[in-house]
Amino acid sequence: MQIAALRAKAPDLTRVQELFDTFVKAEAGRFALWLPVAMTAGVVAYFMRTDEPSVWMGAFGIGKAAALAALLWRWRFMRALALMLAAASLGFASAQLATLRAPPWIEVPTHATIVTGIVRAIEPLPAGRRLLVEQPHLNDGPALPRTIRIKLRANDTTELAAGDTMRVRSMLSRPSSPSYPGGWDLQRDDYFIGLGAYGTALNPSERLAQGRPQAGLGWVQALREIIAGRVNTAMRAPEASIASTLLTGLTASIPPDDRAAFRDSGLAHLLAIAGLHIGIVMGLFFGATRWTLALSERVGMFWQIKTIAAVTALIAGGCYLMMTGAHVPIIRSFAMACLVTLGTLAGRRAVSLRGLGLAMAAIVLIEPSEVVGVSFQMSFSAVLALIVGYAELRPILRRLHGISSHLVALALTSALAGTFSAPYGAYHFGHVQIYFILANMIAVPITASLVMPAGLIALALMPLHLEFLALAPMRWGISAILWIAHACSDLPAATFSVPHIPPWGLATLSLGLAWLGLWRTEIRLIGLIPIIIGLASPASEILPDVLVSADARLIGYHTDGQLLIVKSNGGSTFTLDAWQQYLNTPPALPMDCKGSNCLLQPRDNDPAAVLLRTDPDTSLCDAKLLISPQPIRLRCRPQPEWIDRFSVWRDGAHAVWLGPGPIRIITDHEARGDRPWVIGLPTASRVPEGTVTAKTE
């Protein structure tokens, strides 16, 4: 019956097909670029669910798309829809497979524990070191399938290296849940990278056995740590920390104030190893190899020195990728560089947008969890802007010569990449930089002409123990960049906070950016509509009036653009910062309470919420909602709504909307649902026993 109905509609489909054929002729070759976009949409659809789908759902979607294509193959429009459905299902299935591959969560004791395991990596910190321990044993128990990250004491001088077996007594904790419903999900990130717990050492560590790093990535990690140690010996902080970051990708040792300066000046991308860095490395090796070979007349006449230089640059780029940790931005950049190099070797021009699409598809298939992360989003949006922007402005840029062309290129690169990636930075970090073009026009040339070349020469001199000859000029360049970062971040209004973009707004904006960048004809301008809708989406979001942290030690009241808080001992500063970013408020103020209790009355004579009792004459039974950092027990009929220590223990952080209608409460458990990466959210019924305690700070 369905087939007959479709055939009955054949005249309508034929008309649609004619219009679609006209569109396809104008946009020849561009439809394939949408397949990676559909794959990312499938990944996002998987992670947005609050329940775990059937393991066959992704495969079923692919099969359904294949059946649709076979049934309606004569209509190109339907074929295109079937391919898009197949690509989205492939992304969905890739995310499902990544979830199935991830090891299960481990049980983490709440008391001091002896952790024994093999050191996989050592990261220097501004004070102390941080270890990544694999195959950990807790109190001589069996080896666990997940790694544990342990911060050693600042005065711990035990000699450790990758591959060693160590033991340390520490307090462990599981990855924390989001600071508010819908917030950043650390548990999901750690689930897919195989991290099971965080620890703080209580005693100095002990090396039980000296070992060798595992072949392959283990040797690379050991080499990274050796390079970082040599750099830290030859330089002083903070220049040494930034030099180590550029040469090894280890960023944990950068002091917080310097990291903040890079962020607020728009130079944070210099610390996130990506296309700029690998472009410099491959460009230097390409140029140096070609120049060296051209010194010989015979070699220049009979050898394919351009091909040799391209292969050398590709090898150098691959080595740099491994040395810096093989993160998403540099994988994307290296994938595109490989396509460009292959095009050079084949005597053909590589298509940048196709390279970007292939890199996106590869990451979706290999690490689909990266799609919902800030690195993936900012990286691909910036590169899309650069490719499309330079393609459109190439006729104008060709008219420029000399220094003016270089200055315009620097400003244009910073403006395009910074502007298109800004919405994603605003979504994840809550602020936008103002002077990023100025900072990049000065800092990027220093990085490309002095810092990175000197760093590569230092790597070459390390086997001779002469690296100090090159690290000295590298330090001069880093000092200049640090000065630029601090100077720009200290300028008036260097950054400004922006309202929170809801997820649907970010998705709409992303669709608009893709539409604007991937099509060729004037139809691309339609993409401005979803971009505008996405940018305006914060105006449609109603922010909560009350937030309660996952341990109830922080209770926040959002009123008149200000955040008032009740903070108990141990309240998380990180959670408070996340609240301020989400609500777009200035620094929080202590709630003005009478004695040790607080009464919230958003509207006069309407006791919508009570935080503990304000005085003995206030009846708790008259309140619509009770919130307390301690357990609550009531003997009211009927009982009001309440949030207490047991509530957050069960369901995580709470967000409350007080009115003017009925009170609405959303918990972290409701927002994330029952997914494999959600931990610490039991579903037992409300604990009825307890006491109302009026003790806060």
Helices and strands as residue ranges (DSSP letters): H 2-8, H 10-26, G 31-33, H 34-48, H 57-71, H 76-101, E 113-124, E 129-138, E 147-151, E 165-173, H 186-193, E 195-201, E 206-209, H 217-234, H 239-248, H 256-265, G 268-270, H 275-294, H 297-302, H 305-323, H 328-345, H 352-366, G 368-372, H 374-397, H 403-429, E 431-433, H 436-446, I 447-451, H 452-461, G 462-464, H 468-489, E 495-497, H 503-518, G 522-527, H 528-536, G 537-540, E 546-548, E 554-559, E 562-567, H 573-583, E 589-590, E 598-600, E 609-611, G 620-622, E 625-627, E 641-643, H 645-651, E 654-657, E 664-667, H 668-672
